[in-house]
Structure formats: structure tokens, C-alpha cells
Amino acid sequence: GFSKLSDRQLYLWDTKNLKEPIHKQNLDTSSGVLIPHYDGDTKMLYLAGKGDGNIRYYELEDGKFFFLNEYKSSDPQRGIGFMPKRSLNVSDNEVARAYKVQSNLVEP
């Protein structure tokens, strides 16, 4: 979501009680929409901003998101897709593989 000052925000909600979020966090200031991908097996959230080149990784622990790392690129993305888990190389400790959709190519 966004605040009144165009801060991008991350909220965690309990689907049984939508009155108050469990956790909320300001991320940054940008006008691009965030594209989320949550992996329930590893409890990781991947956030890719449409129009910027960064992909952030968060871990969900005890009802809060903790920042892990960030992939930075100067090439803006239009979208992101993830490889099915059965196609990952687990012997190399690969837990996810994202495909970044750019204006003229798809980058792994």
C-alpha cells in the first residue's frame, strides 16, 4: 500500500480480524506498485517494484517481516515470475529462482 506521502508500505493482516494489521512497515518512497511473491515453505517474501530494478527479500518470523537482502539493478522491471520448486537445483542450495521481465527481455 501507500501512505499520504507516497511511502510504499508493507502490511500483514489476520484474515479473521481485519480491523488492525498484525504488522506494518514503511519501505521506501516511490510511485511504483510492489509485486509480492510469498513462499510459504521458506517463509520468505519477495517484493519487486514495478518500474524500479530492485527486488527485496524478507523473512516472516513471529508475525513480523525482517529484511534479509536486496538485489539491485539499474534496469527497471515490468514484472516478475518464479520457477516452480520442482525445477530448482537444491544441491546448490537454490531456494527460489525469479525471472525479471524487462521491456525487451526476460532475465533469470
Secondary structure, DSSP 8 states (H G I E B T S, - for coil): -B-TT-EEEEEE-BTTB-SS-SEEEEEEE-SS-EEEEEETTTTEEEEEETTS--EEEEEEETTEEEEEEEE--SS--SEEEE--GGGS-GGGT----EEEE-SS-EE-
